[in-house]
Amino acid sequence: MVVLVGAAERPAAASVEPAWAVGLNAQQMAAVGHDGGPLVIQAGAGTGKTATLVARVARLLDGGVAADRVLLVTFSRRAAQDMIRRVGALTDPGAARRIHAGTFHAMAHRVLRTHGRSLGMGDGFTVLDQADAADLMRLVCSDVAGEAACEGPRRRFTRPDTMLSILSRVVNAQAPVDQAVRAWYPWCVEDIEGMREIFRAYTERKRVACLLDFDDLLLYWRAALADAALGPLLAGAYDHVLVDEYQDTNLLQADILRRLRAHDDRLTVVGDDAQAIYSFRAATVRNLLDFESAWPGATTVTLEHNYRSTQPVLDLANAVVAELSEGQPKRLWSDQAAGSLPVVATCPDEAAQADAVCEMLLEHHEQGMLLRSQAVLFRAGHHSDLLEVELRRRRVPFVKYGGLRFLESSHIRDLAAMLRVLENPWDELAWPRVLGLADGIGPAASRKLLEALGVRPRREGTGPADANPLQRFVDGVRPAPARAAADLGALAEVLGDCCEDASPGGQVDRLRDVLDPMLRRRYDHAEVRLCDLDQLARLAAGAPTRAVLLGDLTLDPPSSTGDLAGAPYLEDDYVVLSTVHSAKGGEWDVVHLIHAADGMFPSDMATGDQAGIDEERRLFYVALTRARRHLHVYVPLRYHYGGSGSRGDRHGYAPRTRFLPSSLDHLVEHRAVRSSTEDAAPVPMATPVADIVGRDLSGLW
C-alpha cells in the first residue's frame, strides 16, 4: 500500500500539538503516525529523513511504548547518539537513553555479550578489527599452505587481505565461494580450492582462540535468533524495530530482521534507493526495492519535499538520477525556487582545475562564506593530491576525511592490545604487541614467551583447563633477555592490578602510566601520543565495562582525537576535503565536485556492467545533493601520465562525465577555465623579429 499525500498539504492543526509533530509536513506526518504493519519510508535526499525517524520514535514513547523495547538500528554510532539526543529533546531524555540504538554490528555485540554463556562462548571473546583479521588470515595462510603457497615465488597465490575480502563477500552476500570469486574476483579463480581449505582453517582458528571478526558478529546473532529456545526470547525483547539507511544493508542483515520480526511485523525501514552506494561492502539495493514483496501488507510513504537545496540544484540532481535503470521514482522539490544554476567548469588539465577550485573557494570566502561551509568532493582519495599541494601553497587550511583512523595509530593499538589480553588471555594477536613493548623483545624472544605462557590456539579437549596465560605472566613466567626484565615486570604488575580493578577508566589510566616511558623510547612526538591516550582515558571513563569499551573502539572507532574532544572552536575555519562516500549525510553551502570526467567519475573500474554504472550514477547524485546554495562541477580535459600533476608531455584526454550529457546543458551554466601555463594574448612587435635578427647578424659578417 502506498500513501499519497499532496506536496503542499499540511496536517490539520491540533489544539495542542505535541513537540514531535512541530514542523512536520503531511508526508512526514503520515510516516510518523503510521500504526500497524511494516512501514517503508522512501526518503529522498534532504527531505528530513532523520527528523521523521526521530519524531516516529518520540511518538511511540509518548504513546506508552517502553523505551527499552525499541530497537533503533543506524549506520554509525554517531548517528545513533544524535538520534537519541533528539528523541530526548522531544520527550524524556532519561527514557530516550534506554532505547537500544546502534549499528547492526554493535547490536550483535551486545547480544553476544549478554548471552555469551548460553551460546557456548563464555565471557572472554575478542572482536578483531580489519587489521587484526588480516594478520590472522596471514598466520593461517602460512600454517595451512606454507609461505610458498601463499606468497612464494613459484606461483603468486591470492593475497591474504584479498582472501579476507572474498570471505566477507561470501558471508554478507550469502553467496558460495566459487560464485563470489567468479562474480567479483575473477582473477582469483585458480585459487578457489585452496581458499576453501584456508577459510575452514581460519574459521576454526578463530573458534578455538575465542576470536570473532565483524562478519562473525552478524552470523552469531542470526544463529542465536534461529535457536528454538533463545530465538523467541531475543525476538520478543522488542515491540518496535526501526532501521535507518536500509538501502545500504546486505542479505545477511535483512535475514536478521526477518528473524527478529518473525512473529511481529512492527518494522520500520527508512532509505533512498537513489543513494545506495555501498555494493562494494555487499550491500544490495534490492532489500529496499523488494521490501513490499518481502513484507506483505507493507505501507510505503515517499518524502520528496527537500529542505536543503535550491531548486536549480535539485533540477540537475533529478535529471541525473532519472536515468537509473531501476528504482522508486522520486522528484525532489524545494521552497527555495530561486538560486544560481550549477556551474560546470571545463579545465584544460588537473593543474588548472586546482587553480580554479582555489580561486572559487576564496571568492566565496571574500563574499562572506566561511571556509567550513564549503566542501571539495571527489570519487577517490588520491584525486585531491594536486589540490592539496595548491591549498598549502596558498595557505588555505583544510581537513581531509578518509585518513588514518584513531584506532589505527600504533600507540592506540598498543594500549588496546593490553586491554584485549585482560579481556581474552588467549588472544594470540594481542600478546605479541604487548610483549613487544618491552626493551629487547624481538620476534624470536616473543615466540619463546608465547610458548612459555601457553598462548596458542586451544585444540579440542583443551582450553578451559589450560593455565591462564595472563595469570602465568603475572606470576612470573617470563623467560626473556635480562634487558627486558624491568619492562616485562612493569607490564605484569600493571596487568595484575587491572585484573583487580573493574573500572575501564581506571585501567586505561594505569596502562597509560606504565606505557609512558615505553612510548617515549619507541616513538617520535611522544607528548602528542600520550595526549591521545589521555583522550582515550576520558572515553573509557564513560564505558560501563571493558568489553563495551573494546567493542565500541573496534566496531565504530572515532576517526581522530577530534571525535573524542567534541566540536572544534567556533573560530576554527577550514575547507572540507572528502570522498563522496565519506560525505554521505553531510551538507554544505557550497560544494565543489572535481574530476567529473569519464574514467574518473564514473571510475573506469566500475563500468563493466549496468549495475556498476547505476551505482556510480547514484554516487554522483549523492555528491550533487550535498550542496545547499552553490554547486560547482569541474571537468579536466587533459590528464598527464606519470602521476597527478605531472608536467611532462605524455598525456591523454577524457570526455565530460556521461552523467552530464549535452541534453542537460540547459540546467547548468558553462564556464571555460584558462590554464595558468597558457601564453598571454599576443602583442604585435613594432619591428618584425626577422628584421631585428638580420640587423644583429649583419654586424657579425
N, C-alpha and C positions, 0 to 999 in steps of 0.2 A: 504494500500500500504506500502511495506517495502522497505527501501532504503538499498541496499547492497553496501558497499564500501570496496575495498581491504584494508587489515590491513596495508600494507606497502606503500600504495599510498599516495601521497601528492597533495593538490590542486595546480593547475598551478599558478606560481608566477605572481602577478600583477605588473604593472610598479611602482605604488605607493601603497603599502599595507597599508590599514587603521590600526589604532592602535588595534582595537578589533580583527583583523584577525591574528595578530602576534602569532605564536606558535601553531595555531590550526592544528590538523590533519584532514584528509579527512572526517572522520565520524563526527567530531565536526563541521567542516565547512558546511556539509550537513544540520546539525541541525540549525546552526546559520543562514544560508542563506535561509531557507525554507520560501516560500511565499504562502499564501492562504491555507485555510482549517486547521482542527485540526492537531496538532503535538504531538506525544508522544515520549519522549527521554528515552529509556531504558538504564540507565547509571549504569554499574557495579561499584563495589567498587573501589575507587581510580582512576577512569577514567577521571577526570577533569569535573565532572558534574557542579560544581559551576562556573568554568571558562567558560563553554559552555553557561550556562544560562546568565551569566553576559555579555558575548560577544553578545548574541542574543538581549538582551535589548539595549546594546550600538548601535548595528546595526540599530535597529528600530529608535532610536533617531537620528542617523546620516542620516537616510532615510527620516526624516521630521515628524515622529510621535511626537506629543506633549507629553512632559513628564507627564503632569498631566492627560493624557488619557491612561496611562499604569498602570495596577494593577499587582503587584508582591506579591504573597502570599507565605510566608515562614513558616518554622516550629517553629522559635523562633524570638524574636525581635533582638537578637544579630546577627543572620544570615541575617536579613533584613538590618540592619545597615552596615554590612560588604559588602553586595552586592551593596548597594547604593554607598558606598565609592569607590568600584572597578569600577562601571559603570562611576562614575565621573572622575576617573583617565583615562578612555579610551575616554571620550567625554568632556562634560562641567559639572563641579561639581555643579554649580548652577542649571542647568537643572535637573541633576540626583536627587537632593534633592526634586524636585517637584513630583517625582514618588510616587504613593500611594503604600507603601510597609509595610508589617507586617503580623502577623498571621491571620487566619480566625477570631478569636475572636476579635483581635484588629481592623480589618477592619469593623466587625459588630458593634463594639462600636462606631467607627467614624460615621457610617451611622446613628445610633440611636441618637447620639449627634446632628448631623446635621439636622435630620428630626424628632426629638422627638415630636414637636408640631403637625406635620402632622399625626404622628402615635398615637396621643392622649395621649402621655406620659409626655408632658411638658419637662422642662429642669432639674428638680431636682430628678433624679433617682440615685440609688446606685447599683454598681455591687458587689455582695458578693463573697468573696473568699471561698475556700473549708471549712475552719474552721467556717466562719460565716454561710454558708449554712447548715452545720451540726448543729450549735446552733439553727438555726431557725427550722430545722426539729424536734429537741428535744422539742421546745416550742409547735409546732403543735401537736406532738405526745401526749404531756401532756394534751393539751386542748381537743383534739378530743377523744382520747381513755382513758385518765387518766393514772396515774402512774402505776396502776396495770396491765393495758393492755399493756403498752409499756415495762416496765422493772420490773414488780411486781413479787412476789414470787410464785403466783399460777401457772402461765404458762409463760415461757420465750417467749416474743414476739420478733420479729426481731428487732435488734438494730437500732436506728435512723441513724447511719452512714452507715449501710448496706443498709437501705432503700434508702438513698440518692444515693448510688452506683447503686442500681437497677433502680431508676428513671432515672439516667444519661444514663444507658444502654438502657432503653426503648426509650429515646429521640434520642440518637445518632445512634442506630441500627435500629430505626424506627420499633420496634417490640412491639406487645401488651404486657401488664403486665404479663399475665399468661404465654405467650410463653417465655418471657425473664426470668422469675423466673424458669420455668421448665428446660430451657436450661443451665442457668449459676448459678442459686442459688437454686438448688433443695431442699435444707434443709429448705427453707422458704415457701414451697408450702402451708402449712396450713394457712399462714397469708395473702394470696392473696387478699381476700375480704377486710380485714382490711386495707391493703395497698392502695387499690383504694380510700377509704374514706380519708385516710391521705394524699395521693397525691393530691386529689382535694382541700383539705383544705390548703395544703402547697402552691399550685399554687395561690389560692385566697389570702392568707396572703401576698404573695409577691406583688400581683397586687395592693392591697389597700394601701400598705406601700411604693409603688414605689421602689421595690427591684427586682433585676434581678440576677440570678446566671449565671454561664458560659454557660450552655446549653440554657438559655433563649436568650442570645445574638444571637446564630445561629437561633433559632426559630423565633425571631422577624425579623431578616434580611430576612429570607426566606418568612415570611408573607408579609413583605414590597415589596419584589420582585414579589409576587403573586398579589398585588393590581393592579387593572386595570389602575389607574391614576398614582400612584407613581412608580410601577414596571418598565415601559418603561423608565422613567427618570433615575432610578438607573442603569438599564442595559445599557442605552445609554451613560453613563458617560465614558465608556472605549472603546478604539479601540482595545486594546490587553490585554488579561488576561494570566498571566503565573503563574504556581503553582509548587512549589518545594516539594519534598518528597511526591509525590502523593500516594505512596503505603501505607502511614500512615493516609489517610483520611477516614472518615466514610460516611455512606449513606446520612446523612443529609448534609454534606459538598458537596458531589457530586451533590445533588439535587440543592443546592445553585448555583453551577457552571452552571448547565443546565439552570437555570432561568436567570443567568447573561448573558449567551450566547444564549438565546432563538432565537434571530434574527440576530446573528452574530457568526460565528464559528471560529473566530480567537482566538483559545485557545491553549496554550502550557502547557503540563504537563511533569514533569521530575520525574523519580523514578526508583526503582530497586526492583522487586518482591522478590529477594533473601534477601532483608534487611527489609522486612515487619515484625515488632516485637512489634506492639502496639495493638494487638487484645483485650487486657485487657481494653483498652480505647474505645472499639467498632470500632476501625479501621478495614477495610477489604481490603485485597489484591486484591479482585475481582474488585475494582474500577480501578486498573491499568491493570489487566489481561483482563478485558472486555472493555477496552477503545475503541478499534476499532469497536466493535459491538454497543456500546453506541453512538459513533460519526462516522456515516458512512462517508467514504472517508478519514478517518484519515491516516496520514503518520507516520510510525514508523522508528526511527533511533536508532541503537544499538551501544553503546560505549563499547569497550572491551579492548582497549589499556590502561593498568594500569600504572600509573606514580608513584606509591607509593612503592610497594613491590618488593622484588626479586622473580624470577621465582619459586624457591623451595617453598616459602610461598604460592604463587598463585596455584601451582600444588596441594598442600594439600587442599586449600580452594575450588578449582574447584571440586575436588573429593568428598568433604563433601557435597557441595550443589547439586551435580549431583543426589543425592538420594532423592531429593524432589519429592513428588507425583505429583506436577504440577508446572508450571512456564514457563517463557520465557527463552529458552536455551541461555546461555552466557558462553564463555570460556575466562577468563581473561589471558592476556599475557603481558610480560614486556620486555623492552630492557635490563634489569638487569638480564641476564641469569645466571650469577654466584651468588654464595651465599651459606651460610651454610644451611643444612637441618634443618627443625624444630625439636626441641628436645622434646621427650616425656619422662618425668622423673617419674618413679614409686617409690612412697614413702611408707614406712611402715605405717605411720599414719599422722595425721594433724601436730603434733609437728615436725616431720621430714620434712614435706612439708614447714613449716615456716622457719626452718633452711636452707633448700635448696634454697628457694627464696632469703633469705638474703645473702647467700653466692654468689649466681649468680648475684644479684644486685651489690654487692661490687666488684665482679670480673670484671664485665663490667665497673664499675666506675674506677677501677685501670687501665683499658686499655684505659682510656680517654673519656669514655661515661658519660655525665652529668646525674645526677640522674633524672632531669626533662625530659630527653629523654627516660625514662623508665616508664612503667606503669604496675601495677598489676590489672588484671581484674577478676571479679567473677560474678556469677549468681545472688546472693542475698547479701544484705548489711552485714548480720551477718557473712558471710563466711570469712571475713577478721579479725575477732576478735582476734584469736590467733596470726596471723601475726602482727597485730598492737602491741601486747604485745612484741613480739620479736624485732620489729623495734625500739621500745622505749628502750628496754634493750640494744640494740647495738648503740643507739643514732643516728639512721638514720632518718633524717627529712622526713615527708610525709604529703600530703594533701589528704583528702578523700572527694570524691564527693557524694552527696546524703544526707547530714546532714540538720540541721536546716536552713531554708531559711531566708533571711534578713527580710521579712515582717512578719515572724512567731515569731520574737523576741518580747517580751512583751512591751518593751519601744517604739518600732517602731509602734506596733499596738495601743498604747496609743495615739500617735500623729496622726496616720492615722484616728482614731475614731473622733478626733476633726475636722479634715478636712471633714470627712463624714457628721457630723451634720451641718457643714456650707453648704455643697452641698445639703443635703436632711434632713431638720429639723425633718422629721417624721421617721428617721432611728432608729427603736426600738432596734436594736442590738448594735449600736454605742453609744447611750446615756448612758446606764448603765456603760460602760467603762469610759466615760468622767466623769460622776458624781462620780465614784468610786475612782478617783484620789484625791478627797478631803479627808482630815483627818477626820475620824469619820463617813464616809458614808459607811455603810454595805448594805447587800441585802434589809433589811426591810426599811431603810431610802431611799434607791434608788427607791424602789417601790412607796413610797409616793411621792417622787419628780416627778417620771414619770407620776403618776396620776394627780398631780397638773399642770404639763406642758402640759398635753394632748398628750403625746407620746403614741400612741396606733394605732392599725390597723384602718384605716379610712373606715367606713362602707358606704354602698350605701347612697347617699344623703348627705354625709358629706365629709370632706376633704378640698377642696379648700376654703370653707367658714370658716373652723376651724381656731382658732387663731394659729398663727405660734409658735410652741414650743420654737424655738430658740429666737424669739423676746420676748416671755414671760419670758424666763430665763434671758435675758439681762435686761429686765425691772424690775426685782426684784422678780419674783415669784419663791422663793427658800426656801420653808419650810424644815428645816433641823436642826440637833443639833447645838448648839451655837459654838462648837469647829470647825465645818465645815464652818462657815460663811466666814472666811477670804479666804480660798481656793476657795470656790464657787464664792465669789465676784471677785477674780482674774481671774477665768475661764470665768465668764460672761463678764468682762471688755475686755479681750483679744479676745473673740469670737465676741463681738460687734465691736472692732476695725478691725478685719479681714473682717467683712461684708463690711466695707468701703474701704478696700484695695484689689484691684483686682489682685495683683501680687502674684502668688503662692510662689515665693521665699520669698517675704516679709512676707507672712502669716506663713510659716514654721519657719522663724527666730523669729517672735513674739511668736509663740506657744512654740518653744524651750526654750525661756527665762522664760516663766511662768512655764514650766514643770521642770526647773532646781531644785528648792527646793523639789518639789514633788518626783522626781525620786531619789534624794539623800536620801530621807526619806524611800522610798519604796524598793529600790534595792541595792544589793551589787555591787561593781565595777561601781559606778555611772559615773566616769570620762570616762570610756570606752563607756558606753551607750550614754553619751552626745556627744562624738566624732562621734558615729553613726548618731546622729541627725544632726550634722554638715555636714556629707556626704549627708544626705537626703536633707538638705537645698541647697547644690550645685546642686543636681539633679533637685530640684524644680525650681531653677533659670532658667533652660533651658526649662521649660514647659510653653506653651502659656496660658493655663488655669488650674484652679484647677481640673476641670473634666478630662482633659487629664492626669494630674499628677496621680490622683487616678486610672484612667483606666490603666495606664502603671504599677503602683505598684501592682495592683490586677491581671491583665491579664498575665503579664510576669515580675514578680519581680526579682531583682538581687538576686543571691544566697547569697551574703555576701557584706560587705563593700568593699571587694577587687574588686568586679564588678564595683563599683562606682569610686574607686580610680584609675583604669586602670591597665595596666600590671605590674607584680612585677619587682623589680630591677633585673638587669642582674646578680648580684652576688647571688641572692636567688637561692637555689638549693634544690630540694625535689623530692621524688618519688610520683607519682600519684597513688592513690588507687581509683578504680571506679567500680561500677556495669557496666555491658556491655551496659545496656540501656543508662546510662549517658555518656558512652564513644563513642556512635554513633556519627560519624562526626569527631572524634579525630584520631590522628595517632602519633606513637612513634617509635623511632629506635628499641627499644626492648620492647616486650610485654611478660609478664608472666601471663599465664592463669591458675588459681588454681581451685582445686576441680573438675577436669574433670572426675568425677565418676558418674555412673548411680544413680539416686536418688538426686544428687546434680546438675548435668548438663548433661542431662535434669533434671529439677526438677520433683520429683515424683508426684507433684500436677498438672503437665501439660501433663501427658502421657495417659490421659483417652481415647483419640481418635486420629485419624491420623492428624487432623488439629492442635491439640496441639503439637504433636511430630514434625510436619513440622515447626511450629513457633519456637520451641526450637532449631531445626537444623539451622534455619535462624539466630537465636541469636548467636549460636556457630560460624557460618560463619562470622558474624559481628565482633566477638572477634578476629578471626584469621586474618582478613583483616585489623586490626588496625596496624599490625606490618610492619615496613619498612625493617628492616635488619635481626633481630633475633626474633625467636618465641620459647618460652619455655612453654610447657604444663605439668602440674603437676597432678599426679593421686595418691591420698592417697588410700591405700588398706583397712585400718582399721579405723573405727570411734568409738570413745568411747562414751558410753551413759552417760547422766547426764551433758551435756554441752560441748561446744567446748574446747578441750584441756584437758578434764578430764583424769587423770592418773590412774583411777580405772581399775579393771579387766574386767568389763562388757563392751563388745564391739561387733560390727558386722563388716562384710566385704562387700565391694562394688566393683562391677566389673568396669573395664575401661568403659568410656562413649561409648555408642553404636555408637556415631558419629565418632569414631576412631576404626573401626573393624580391624581385623588382615589383611584383604585384602589391607589395606593402609600402612602396615608396611614398604614397600619399599620407601615410601615418607618421612619417618621420621628417626631420629636417636634415638635409645632407650638407656636410662641410668637407672641404679638402684641406688637409694639413700639409704644410710645406716642410720639407726636410731641412734640418738645421745645417746640413752639409751641402745643400744646393748652392750654386753660384748666384750672386745677386744679379738683378736685371742689368743687361749690357749698357755700358756708357760709351758712346762713339768717341773715337780719338780725333783730335784736331788734325793730326797728320797721319796718313796710313803707316802702319807699322813697317811695311816693306820699304818705304822710303827712308824711314829712320835707320833701319838696319843697313840699307845700301849706303847711306851717307857715312855711317860709322865705319863700314868696311873700306870705303874708298880711301880713307886716311891710312890704311894699312898696306895698300898696294905699293 
